[in-house]
Amino acid sequence: MNDSIQQRIQTELTRIEREEQVRILYACESGSRAWGFPSKDSDYDVRFLYVRPVDWYLSIHDKRDVIERPISDLLDINGWDLRKALRLFRKSNPPLLEWLQSPIVYLDDRSITEQIRRIAPLTFSPKACTYHYLHMAKGNYREYLQGEQVKIKKYFYVLRPVLACEWITRYGTMPPIEFGQLVDAIVPADSELKGIIDRLLIRKKAGDEMDLEARMNPINDYLEERIGYYERTAASLQAAPAGDPDEQLDDLFRNVLKEAWNSENI
């Protein structure tokens, strides 16, 4: 990443803090750049966590708990309020868990994010995460890979969630965000599938991702078989870890508000 883009992102995060009167706790890359296969013109998909002043939370009214900015010059930036994030975190929400392991971090209050990571094992649900990735794989397969001709980039939109399901089944942990780690761990190095994926990655990074060409039956056959398998087996996976994380999450939220606003009166 060049310095000018890095500076633009930092400037935009500072502007959001000022305009929205929030404290940004963590900001990272969440799209193809974090997955490890950006093309030359890929957006910068910046996602962040923030908190508002304490009084904002002391209201009988529901308030908007996301901040979004229009996509501009390859910069796609939006964030979640920490309370929203922790509620989804409690339900083993994969996007948040992915953000926390992104290899590209723009801002990180480590004292806060490490607290969240320590609680992660208490919230990770193999069943919930597998259903999330399975739903993603099925939807993308149905929308993008049914025709006789498909775009190269669309294969990755199905391969990645299918391989994530495979990871959860094998290792019982949150799958890595980087696509290469998933492929190396799941797909045999000497297999036909691995060779095809490697060639597709080279082409995507070179900018051929929007090219239309005949569907690749070895990949389609693999995806159809794996999607069918997880449709049959996902219900049998562990639903949630033992114990109730609510108290820890409440304490975490209060502690973060104290740290973010330097207040002991919470």
Secondary structure, 3 states (H helix, E strand, C coil): CCHHHHHHHHHHHHHHHHHHCCEEEEEEECCHHHHCCCCCCCCEEEEEEEECCHHHHCCCCCCCCEEECCCECCEEEEEEEHHHHHHHHHCCCHHHHHHCCCCCEEEECHHHHHHHHHHHHHHCCHHHHHHHHHHHHHHHHHHHCCCCEEEHHHHHHHHHHHHHHHHHHHHCCCCCCCHHHHHHHHCCCCCHHHHHHHHHHHHHHHCCCCCEEECCHHHHHHHHHHHHHHHHHHHHCCCCCCCCCHHHHHHHHHHHHHHHHCCCCC
